Amino acid sequence: MPHGSGGDAPEVSLTHTVALYDPADGRVVHLHQVVVLGGGGRVEEDRAEREAVENARLRGHDVGGLRVQHVTAPLPDRPGVLHVDTATGELVALAPRPSP
């Protein structure tokens, strides 16, 4: 039996991942990803950051005290609550705190 294929999808030419996090505990409040496919227009890092802040604001987050981290490594593959390790700048997944 022959195997199918997904066709000729364009390749990803650029990605930006922007985490907005609480500097008090490193907890990620909003994660924003921009994916540009081949032939698409270029999106600069500062535009991705502005979009992240605006989208978080539109979703009701108070963005005034949040910090921005541009994430270049792949997202963590284990489940958990995303945090920015403020010592290394890496995005990590931590086990959720138990409910009281």
Backbone as CSV, one residue per row, in Angstrom:
resi,resn,N_x,N_y,N_z,CA_x,CA_y,CA_z,C_x,C_y,C_z
1,MET,0.844,-1.172,0.000,0.000,0.000,0.000,0.893,1.241,0.000
2,PRO,0.681,2.158,-0.929,1.524,3.358,-0.973,1.216,4.301,0.191
3,HIS,2.240,5.014,0.596,2.074,6.014,1.649,1.802,7.368,1.008
4,GLY,0.948,8.143,1.638,0.638,9.481,1.133,1.625,10.500,1.660
5,SER,1.475,11.694,1.169,2.295,12.786,1.679,1.401,14.001,1.857
6,GLY,1.902,14.958,2.578,1.127,16.165,2.849,1.182,17.180,1.729
7,GLY,1.850,16.870,0.660,1.943,17.819,-0.434,3.169,18.700,-0.320
8,ASP,3.095,19.807,-0.990,4.228,20.728,-1.046,3.987,21.934,-0.147
9,ALA,4.010,21.704,1.132,3.831,22.804,2.086,5.082,23.672,2.085
10,PRO,4.908,24.979,2.246,6.096,25.843,2.301,6.908,25.573,3.559
11,GLU,8.198,25.774,3.453,9.072,25.585,4.610,8.986,26.790,5.533
12,VAL,9.259,26.526,6.802,9.317,27.611,7.775,10.615,28.373,7.546
13,SER,10.512,29.682,7.336,11.721,30.467,7.084,12.183,31.238,8.317
14,LEU,11.269,31.460,9.281,11.622,32.261,10.445,10.631,31.998,11.569
15,THR,11.142,31.900,12.786,10.257,31.825,13.951,10.782,32.759,15.037
16,HIS,9.859,33.318,15.780,10.168,34.084,16.987,9.274,33.530,18.088
17,THR,9.845,33.250,19.237,9.074,32.866,20.409,9.399,33.872,21.499
18,VAL,8.344,34.503,22.031,8.503,35.552,23.032,7.706,35.154,24.270
19,ALA,8.386,35.095,25.406,7.731,34.793,26.682,7.637,36.071,27.498
20,LEU,6.447,36.359,28.011,6.260,37.439,28.973,6.137,36.768,30.326
21,TYR,6.994,37.157,31.265,7.033,36.454,32.541,7.078,37.412,33.718
22,ASP,6.659,36.894,34.871,6.681,37.643,36.124,8.085,37.521,36.705
23,PRO,8.809,38.635,36.869,10.185,38.542,37.369,10.269,38.070,38.820
24,ALA,9.171,38.129,39.557,9.193,37.697,40.958,9.407,36.195,41.084
25,ASP,8.796,35.422,40.176,8.915,33.966,40.283,9.272,33.281,38.961
26,GLY,9.392,34.043,37.884,9.761,33.474,36.591,8.609,32.857,35.823
27,ARG,7.399,32.846,36.404,6.249,32.202,35.753,5.891,32.918,34.456
28,VAL,5.750,32.135,33.388,5.362,32.686,32.093,3.864,32.977,32.124
29,VAL,3.528,34.220,31.825,2.138,34.665,31.821,1.559,34.567,30.413
30,HIS,2.395,34.790,29.411,1.939,34.758,28.019,3.098,34.295,27.141
31,LEU,2.799,33.391,26.219,3.799,32.905,25.263,3.292,33.219,23.866
32,HIS,4.119,33.865,23.068,3.725,34.315,21.735,4.703,33.733,20.725
33,GLN,4.168,33.126,19.665,5.028,32.592,18.613,4.638,33.197,17.279
34,VAL,5.641,33.576,16.527,5.463,34.059,15.163,6.159,33.048,14.266
35,VAL,5.434,32.537,13.282,6.000,31.587,12.327,5.801,32.173,10.931
36,VAL,6.897,32.355,10.215,6.847,32.881,8.856,7.205,31.744,7.908
37,LEU,6.332,31.510,6.943,6.578,30.468,5.954,7.339,31.046,4.771
38,GLY,7.996,30.160,4.035,8.760,30.577,2.869,7.934,31.457,1.952
39,GLY,8.502,32.577,1.532,7.794,33.522,0.678,7.045,34.589,1.455
40,GLY,6.926,34.402,2.774,6.236,35.383,3.611,7.139,36.558,3.932
41,GLY,6.536,37.624,4.402,7.298,38.816,4.766,8.096,38.608,6.036
42,ARG,9.190,39.293,6.146,10.058,39.180,7.324,9.411,39.890,8.508
43,VAL,9.503,39.281,9.680,9.014,39.875,10.925,10.222,40.066,11.835
44,GLU,10.486,41.299,12.203,11.632,41.600,13.060,11.317,41.232,14.508
45,GLU,12.369,40.989,15.282,12.236,40.581,16.678,11.459,41.613,17.501
46,ASP,11.706,42.888,17.274,11.006,43.908,18.063,9.515,43.943,17.745
47,ARG,9.142,43.643,16.513,7.715,43.565,16.167,7.063,42.388,16.878
48,ALA,7.740,41.235,16.911,7.205,40.068,17.617,7.005,40.394,19.096
49,GLU,7.942,41.140,19.672,7.834,41.536,21.080,6.638,42.462,21.299
50,ARG,6.475,43.444,20.430,5.326,44.358,20.555,4.009,43.599,20.421
51,GLU,3.947,42.651,19.483,2.737,41.848,19.309,2.459,41.003,20.548
52,ALA,3.500,40.451,21.146,3.334,39.641,22.353,2.724,40.469,23.472
53,VAL,3.259,41.661,23.683,2.755,42.533,24.751,1.312,42.936,24.464
54,GLU,1.024,43.320,23.239,-0.329,43.751,22.893,-1.327,42.596,23.022
55,ASN,-0.964,41.405,22.549,-1.866,40.256,22.667,-2.116,39.888,24.123
56,ALA,-1.093,39.964,24.953,-1.271,39.682,26.381,-2.209,40.713,27.006
57,ARG,-2.030,41.971,26.652,-2.899,43.043,27.167,-4.349,42.799,26.734
58,LEU,-4.552,42.435,25.469,-5.902,42.179,24.963,-6.571,41.004,25.672
59,ARG,-5.778,40.096,26.205,-6.322,38.944,26.930,-6.486,39.230,28.420
60,GLY,-6.303,40.485,28.804,-6.579,40.894,30.171,-5.412,40.850,31.130
61,HIS,-4.209,40.586,30.644,-3.043,40.556,31.528,-2.540,41.972,31.799
62,ASP,-2.134,42.215,33.033,-1.472,43.468,33.385,-0.009,43.304,32.988
63,VAL,0.373,43.915,31.895,1.710,43.693,31.342,2.751,44.650,31.906
64,GLY,2.331,45.595,32.753,3.236,46.615,33.266,4.456,46.074,33.981
65,GLY,4.303,45.044,34.785,5.430,44.526,35.554,6.085,43.301,34.953
66,LEU,5.651,42.899,33.756,6.201,41.688,33.148,7.503,41.988,32.422
67,ARG,8.348,40.981,32.333,9.598,41.075,31.565,9.452,40.239,30.299
68,VAL,10.308,40.521,29.345,10.281,39.843,28.053,11.510,38.961,27.919
69,GLN,11.303,37.738,27.437,12.416,36.831,27.142,12.210,36.278,25.739
70,HIS,13.190,36.485,24.861,13.147,35.877,23.535,13.730,34.478,23.674
71,VAL,12.963,33.493,23.258,13.335,32.091,23.444,13.879,31.560,22.123
72,THR,15.116,31.059,22.159,15.714,30.524,20.934,15.782,28.999,20.942
73,ALA,15.762,28.402,22.114,15.808,26.938,22.221,14.397,26.376,22.027
74,PRO,14.290,25.099,21.672,12.963,24.483,21.574,12.227,24.561,22.914
75,LEU,10.906,24.575,22.839,10.105,24.582,24.058,10.324,23.282,24.820
76,PRO,10.184,23.312,26.145,10.357,22.081,26.931,9.386,21.004,26.448
77,ASP,9.857,19.763,26.413,8.998,18.683,25.929,8.265,17.955,27.047
78,ARG,8.494,18.363,28.290,7.773,17.722,29.386,6.637,18.634,29.831
79,PRO,5.575,18.050,30.373,4.464,18.883,30.822,4.841,19.688,32.056
80,GLY,4.158,20.773,32.263,4.390,21.593,33.444,4.059,23.043,33.178
81,VAL,4.230,23.848,34.190,3.988,25.283,34.097,5.283,25.940,33.614
82,LEU,5.189,26.693,32.542,6.393,27.305,31.978,6.904,28.431,32.865
83,HIS,8.214,28.434,33.062,8.910,29.471,33.824,10.180,29.844,33.070
84,VAL,10.616,31.072,33.251,11.927,31.490,32.765,12.888,31.340,33.933
85,ASP,13.928,30.544,33.733,14.989,30.437,34.735,15.772,31.738,34.640
86,THR,15.599,32.610,35.632,16.190,33.944,35.542,17.716,33.926,35.602
87,ALA,18.304,32.838,36.065,19.766,32.741,36.100,20.334,32.423,34.716
88,THR,19.610,31.593,33.947,20.122,31.152,32.648,19.364,31.736,31.463
89,GLY,18.151,32.237,31.706,17.315,32.726,30.613,16.595,31.627,29.865
90,GLU,16.740,30.383,30.313,16.096,29.258,29.638,14.644,29.131,30.064
91,LEU,13.838,28.604,29.158,12.449,28.302,29.457,12.388,26.877,29.988
92,VAL,11.771,26.698,31.154,11.683,25.378,31.775,10.233,25.103,32.148
93,ALA,9.886,23.823,32.232,8.551,23.406,32.659,8.668,22.848,34.069
94,LEU,7.986,23.479,35.009,8.006,23.036,36.403,6.686,22.372,36.751
95,ALA,6.752,21.384,37.634,5.528,20.722,38.088,4.635,21.752,38.771
96,PRO,3.324,21.689,38.529,2.431,22.643,39.185,2.450,22.468,40.694
97,ARG,2.252,23.586,41.397,2.164,23.508,42.857,0.856,22.833,43.239
98,PRO,0.884,21.976,44.264,-0.364,21.326,44.674,-1.358,22.353,45.213
99,SER,-2.628,22.095,44.975,-3.682,22.970,45.499,-3.781,22.808,47.005
100,PRO,-4.099,23.899,47.714,-4.210,23.801,49.184,-5.414,22.990,49.608
